[in-house]
Amino acid sequence: MRAALGDRAFVVRPGLISGPGDDSDRFGYWPARFARGGRALVPDTPDQLVQHLDVRDLAAWLVTAFEAGLGGTFDGVGPAVPLGELLAGIAAAVATDVELVLVRPDRLTSAGVNPWGGPRSLPLWVPPQLAGVAAHDPAPSLAAGLAVRPLADTVAGALATERERGLDRPRRSGLSAVEETEVLAAL
């Protein structure tokens, strides 16, 4: 593509896409989990950085960039935020009675809980070997017109999808209610 278009090529390297329609269950797991209320198992890694971008913001920016003839290579990510701050923001946006139970990573892994994604995981908890997933600079994208909506809007969109699909459905990533209860009881 770059050989044919040169500086006119518009290349976007997306990171974690959030908001409605999340098929990975990485972001959507948390609004769904917090909507159930009660004691929620959370990794005690409050300073670990996370980056995500609402699919609607990415789509709007892609259309605008195409219409403007923007060229260049950009990271399609939002600003990095600490995981603790992100999870607290999601819990506040969901506005249910939920207690975040912080558990150290070594205790989680010894209880059979995996980081990042997949079965029996706590999504968005990044193991050290994947720390680079939240090390992308959004400044060039933001300067080129990418607008990032408030977290509460992203949470509302993700939660609407989760409710439509079922809060306690089988997931690609995350813990089932039964798995979480077992882990909490074992700790």
C-alpha positions in Angstrom: 0.0 0.0 0.0 2.7 2.5 0.9 4.6 1.7 -2.3 1.6 2.7 -4.3 0.4 5.6 -2.2 3.5 7.0 -0.6 2.8 9.7 1.9 -0.9 9.5 1.1 -1.2 6.1 2.7 -3.3 6.2 5.9 -2.3 3.4 8.2 -3.9 2.9 11.6 -2.6 0.4 14.2 -5.6 -0.2 16.5 -5.1 -1.2 20.1 -7.8 -2.5 22.4 -11.2 -1.6 20.9 -14.0 -1.0 23.5 -17.6 0.1 23.5 -20.6 -1.7 22.0 -20.1 -4.9 20.1 -17.0 -6.1 21.9 -16.6 -9.7 20.8 -13.3 -10.2 22.8 -15.1 -9.7 26.1 -12.0 -7.9 27.4 -13.5 -4.5 28.0 -17.2 -5.5 28.1 -16.5 -8.1 30.9 -16.0 -5.3 33.5 -19.3 -3.4 32.9 -21.1 -6.7 32.9 -19.4 -7.9 36.0 -20.0 -4.7 37.9 -23.6 -4.6 36.8 -24.2 -7.8 38.7 -23.1 -6.1 41.9 -21.6 -7.8 45.0 -18.0 -8.6 45.5 -16.0 -8.4 42.3 -12.5 -9.9 42.0 -10.0 -7.3 40.7 -6.3 -7.6 40.2 -4.3 -5.5 42.6 -2.3 -3.8 39.9 -3.7 -0.2 40.3 -0.8 1.5 38.4 -0.6 -0.9 35.5 -1.5 1.1 32.4 -4.3 0.3 30.0 -5.2 1.8 26.7 -8.5 1.4 24.8 -10.5 3.3 22.3 -14.3 3.2 21.8 -15.1 1.6 18.4 -17.4 4.6 17.6 -14.5 7.1 18.1 -12.2 5.0 15.9 -14.9 4.6 13.2 -15.7 8.4 13.2 -12.0 9.3 13.0 -11.4 6.8 10.1 -14.2 8.4 8.1 -13.0 11.9 8.9 -9.4 11.1 8.0 -10.4 9.5 4.7 -12.6 12.5 3.8 -9.7 14.9 4.6 -7.1 12.8 2.8 -5.0 12.3 5.9 -1.8 10.3 5.3 0.6 8.8 7.8 0.8 6.0 10.3 -1.0 6.3 13.6 -1.8 4.3 16.7 -5.6 4.0 17.1 -5.5 4.2 20.9 -6.7 6.4 23.6 -4.6 7.8 26.4 -3.0 5.4 28.8 -4.8 5.2 32.2 -4.0 3.2 35.3 -6.0 0.0 35.6 -7.2 0.9 39.1 -8.5 4.3 37.8 -10.2 2.7 34.8 -11.9 0.0 36.8 -13.1 2.5 39.4 -14.4 4.7 36.6 -16.3 1.7 35.0 -17.8 0.8 38.4 -18.9 4.4 38.9 -20.5 4.6 35.5 -22.3 1.3 36.0 -23.6 2.7 39.4 -24.4 -0.5 41.2 -23.5 -1.6 44.7 -20.2 -3.4 43.9 -17.2 -4.0 46.2 -13.9 -4.2 44.3 -11.9 -7.0 46.0 -8.2 -6.4 45.2 -6.1 -9.5 45.0 -2.3 -9.6 44.3 -1.3 -11.1 40.9 0.6 -14.0 42.5 -2.4 -15.0 44.5 -4.6 -14.8 41.4 -2.3 -17.0 39.3 -2.0 -19.5 42.1 -5.8 -19.6 42.2 -5.8 -20.4 38.4 -6.8 -17.0 37.2 -5.2 -15.8 34.0 -4.3 -12.3 32.9 -5.5 -10.4 29.8 -8.0 -12.6 28.1 -9.3 -16.1 27.4 -11.0 -18.5 29.7 -10.8 -18.0 33.5 -9.1 -14.6 33.2 -9.4 -11.1 34.5 -9.4 -9.0 31.3 -7.2 -5.9 31.0 -4.8 -7.2 33.7 -1.6 -7.3 31.7 1.2 -9.6 32.6 4.7 -8.0 32.6 5.6 -9.5 29.2 2.7 -7.7 27.6 3.2 -4.3 29.2 4.0 -2.8 25.8 0.3 -3.2 24.9 -0.3 0.1 26.7 2.9 1.9 25.6 1.6 3.6 22.5 1.6 7.3 22.0 -1.9 8.6 21.2 -0.7 12.3 20.8 -0.2 12.1 17.0 -3.7 10.6 16.5 -5.3 13.1 18.8 -3.5 15.9 16.9 -4.8 14.4 13.7 -8.4 14.7 14.8 -9.1 11.5 16.9 -11.6 12.5 19.6 -12.0 10.3 22.6 -15.4 10.2 24.3 -15.9 10.1 28.1 -15.5 6.8 29.8 -19.1 6.8 30.9 -20.3 6.8 27.3 -18.1 3.9 26.4 -19.2 2.0 29.5 -22.9 2.6 28.6 -22.4 1.3 25.0 -20.5 -1.8 26.2 -23.1 -2.4 29.0 -26.0 -2.2 26.5 -24.3 -4.9 24.4 -23.6 -7.0 27.5 -27.3 -6.8 28.6 -28.4 -7.7 25.1 -26.2 -10.8 25.1 -26.7 -11.7 28.7 -24.6 -10.7 31.7 -23.9 -14.3 32.8 -23.4 -15.8 29.4 -20.4 -18.0 28.4 -17.5 -15.7 27.6 -14.4 -15.6 25.5 -12.6 -13.8 28.3 -13.3 -13.4 32.0 -14.6 -15.5 34.9 -18.0 -16.9 35.2 -20.0 -16.0 38.3 -19.3 -19.5 39.6 -15.6 -19.3 39.0 -15.3 -15.9 40.6 -17.2 -17.1 43.7 -14.9 -20.2 44.0 -11.8 -18.0 43.7 -13.1 -15.5 46.3 -13.9 -18.3 48.7 -10.5 -19.9 48.2 -8.6 -16.7 49.0 
